[in-house]
Amino acid sequence: MRPEHLYLLRCPRTGRPLALDIVTMENDRVREGKLYDPKGKQEYPILNFVPRFVKPDNYAASFGFEWNVHIQTQHDHYSGVFLSRQRFEQETRWPQKLHGEFILEAGCGAGRFTSCAAETGATVVSFDYSAAVEANYRMNGHRENVLIVQADIYQMPFQRASFDRVFCLGVLQHTPNPEAAFRALVDSIKPGGAIVTDIYIKDWVHWLFHTKTYIRPITCQLPPSLLYRWVRRWVNFCWPLIRCLRRLGHVGQAISWRLLVADFYRLMPQANDAMLREWAYLDTFDMLSPRYDKPQAIQTFRRWYEQEGLAEIDIRIGYNGIIGKAVRPQRGQLNTDMLQKDEKTELTCAEF
Ligand SMILES: C[S@@+](CC[C@H](N)C(=O)[O-])C[C@H]1O[C@@H](n2cnc3c(N)ncnc32)[C@H](O)[C@@H]1O
């Protein structure tokens, strides 16, 4: 982290500002050090340039593994297919220039969307529960407007109600309580700020006829490195058949996924065979390994937005299932529940 980003961080337990002890610096960034609450006992290490607010052995370990094996796979400059940028633009529909704003990204993985957010010129605070932050740091740590931290969506180390924009793509279904995770995100937005989140859609027919439903209870308990080895072998074994199935269009794709091979040919026909296979290793592993996989019905997702008193709610079918967008009402328009929440913690957005 850069020392000048200290003001963006708060103790996740007390909400108080933190102080910084630097042990080693490299290229104007803190490589090793410690953050601490000067009025309390809490301390948080900075390791390999990243502040760590959570224990390393948590339920997201498989994500830490996959994003550190596939650091670049889904980054546009590497894949050459610009799918991440397209998805970021289509799903957020935010302006291309956002200088002076503060964006929060929850569950950043290897940071393919961090780059897109950073290119708007906004200050981007990006976090993940897993060791994926190390992959993201390798990809985006050089950017002056990016702060990457390892933290939990349920106990974020930031000031409440302080971000102009919050986005969270591909994450909520992988948390133990997606609704509570969503509420935590809403809490971090400034009045007048915007939120974009997505979630897998719950579809009983799809659920019933997908092989993953039956095999995941076993695979999600396997050590990530063992599962990943098996996934690669399986994808390699099936690959000639997967290529033939592409001739059957949608049907062929559905069969491939039911054979437990994540084939992206229809989404990115311009990608070469090696790239498609790399995405297949990553996404097949991603389908079988997460501890939690909790899709939601579209009505449920909409209700979460409505219950938080958000305005301009727009829920639609998107890349990952359902995509939701909304705005947190300005202070004068906040409903009673939101006002009570906001009054509990002083709103000091001016500091930002
Ligand atoms: C499928 S990946 C998506 C990563 C990235 N957003 C993308 O689309 O490339 C889901 C990410 O959510 C993170 N995650 C899961 N639970 C979390 C939590 N409680 N707090 C923060 N991140 C979490 C995982 O570690 C993982 O990197």
The ligand as a Gaussian input file, in Angstrom:
#p B3LYP/6-31G(d) Opt

LIG

0 1
 C      -15.826000     -15.846000      -8.529000
 S      -14.686000     -14.818000      -7.738000
 C      -14.977000     -13.262000      -8.593000
 C      -13.752000     -12.382000      -8.618000
 C      -13.889000     -11.115000      -9.466000
 N      -14.929000     -10.258000      -8.976000
 C      -14.130000     -11.494000     -10.907000
 O      -15.283000     -11.517000     -11.338000
 O      -13.136000     -11.791000     -11.578000
 C      -15.436000     -14.490000      -6.153000
 C      -14.525000     -13.743000      -5.208000
 O      -15.257000     -13.383000      -4.033000
 C      -14.380000     -13.452000      -2.948000
 N      -15.128000     -13.527000      -1.673000
 C      -15.881000     -14.545000      -1.216000
 N      -16.340000     -14.252000       0.023000
 C      -15.887000     -13.019000       0.343000
 C      -16.010000     -12.184000       1.493000
 N      -16.683000     -12.577000       2.588000
 N      -15.402000     -10.985000       1.478000
 C      -14.699000     -10.577000       0.382000
 N      -14.538000     -11.336000      -0.716000
 C      -15.117000     -12.546000      -0.745000
 C      -13.559000     -14.694000      -3.234000
 O      -12.368000     -14.748000      -2.498000
 C      -13.356000     -14.591000      -4.739000
 O      -12.138000     -13.998000      -5.097000

